[in-house]
Each structure stands twice: as structure tokens, then as C-alpha cells.
């Protein structure tokens, strides 16, 4: 008879949390940057948590990774040939760009331990780092951005929450450097948090981007294991942001209807941006 049940909970506020019943805790690690945990959950398979917040689960990572890659890929004028990913140490975002046929992908992750954890527990995501089209660098994304000028068609910020240690990736100074690292007509995308629980994150991203780029656009996706399940992403470019239909083939979440629909925003989200 099993007497004790184990649960992992992500706290949204003092009064609210989402809990996953877990079979086992597979890892708990304190790195120079953050705390990393991996759980084997009953309903979502393996779950990666950083500082107590869900980063991905085996069962629903496809939503986030398809939406942070395929949407910007289609919404930029020029079909991207070079992509820079900041964060993304699990390899999930890089993997989607490989599926889209991108031949030059640079992934800059600040915490080498995230990559090691992915190698061990999420080998399917990690495997993109052994593809010759992907260069993995363990480095500070903010610093890297300053050193690279006019190099990338598409820059993806696949970071932890906009409120917390990754805050430096959500302000005008950083966006200026992103713009400097983009080619002409290039585009950037950032995950911008839950519009419901983290409106400040979305506001920081959109106001910072507006002060640097001519055009911005917000889109959303349904990610069951993130706070409220309703998640935002923000695009920014000096070129017009619209559907250029470079590759509309369907994934597990993404399809042409989802691409169009993800830009239709509820009124409370519109009022934040
Ligand atoms: N990075 C964004 C995760 C943010 C989730 N926030 C939260 N659970 N409070 C995902 C990394 C996947 N490559």
C-alpha cells in the first residue's frame, strides 16, 4: 500500500497553484544561475522546472516550440536563413527550425546545466544540438547580442519568465541590441508571459519593443501547463509583419488557421499593449 502521494506545484500567487502528481523526482540541482528540477509526472510525462516554474513537459512542449518558431518564420518578409535563439537550452526551439529547413541556427544558452539536463532527460529535444546546422554556445545572450551586428534574420528569445532573473531580456536596451544584430527586414520574437497572471511582462515587452522597432504584433497560444494556460508571444520588426506564407505545413498545434487566429486578441489583452 502506498501511503504518501507526491506532488509538484508551481505557485502563481500566495493563493493559487497548479499541482502535478508525480511518480518520482528525477533530479534537483542548484546551478550558478538557477535551480533545476525534473519530475516524472502522471499526466504530462517528464517535466522540467526552473526556479519552481514549469518550462516544459513531454506532453505539451510541442505547442510552445511550434508557436515560437513557425509563427515568426511565416510573419517575416524574407524567408529566414539564419536564426539566433537566446535561451532554449533544452533544444526544443532549435529542433523546430531544423524541421523548417533552416541551415544556420545559433543557440546561446547561459546555463550549460540546462543543456546537460536536456541531454539526460529530454534526448529528443537535445538531439537538435548534434545536427551540424546548429551551433550551441554557452554564453550570456545579452553580451552576445552586443557583439554581433547585422547577422541574423530571425532572433528568438526563449527565456524564463519576464518577471525574475530573465528581466534583462525584456527592456528597450536589450531590444536595441537585438535590432543591431538583425539583418535588414529581420524580425524578433519573445515569449511574453501570461497576459492574465503576468500582465507586467507583456507590457514590458511591448512597450520596450515599440520604442525600438516600427512594428510589433502579439499572438497567443494555449499551453496547458503554463499559468492560466493562455500564453503570449510578441513579434517586432522594422518591416511589415504579416503572413508571407513561407511554410504553412501543419505541426501538432500549428496550422494555417491557428496562424491567423493566434493574432485575434481578447479585449483585456489589447488594452495591455
Ligand atoms: N521558456 C518559457 C517558460 C515560461 C514558463 N513560465 C512559467 N511556468 N511560469 C520555455 C522553455 C522551453 N524551451
Boltz pocket constraint, residues with backbone or C-beta under 6 A from the ligand:
constraints:
  - pocket:
      binder: B
      contacts: [[A, 10], [A, 53], [A, 54], [A, 55], [A, 56], [A, 64], [A, 88], [A, 89], [A, 90], [A, 92], [A, 93], [A, 158], [A, 159], [A, 160], [A, 161], [A, 191], [A, 225], [A, 226], [A, 227]]
      max_distance: 6.0
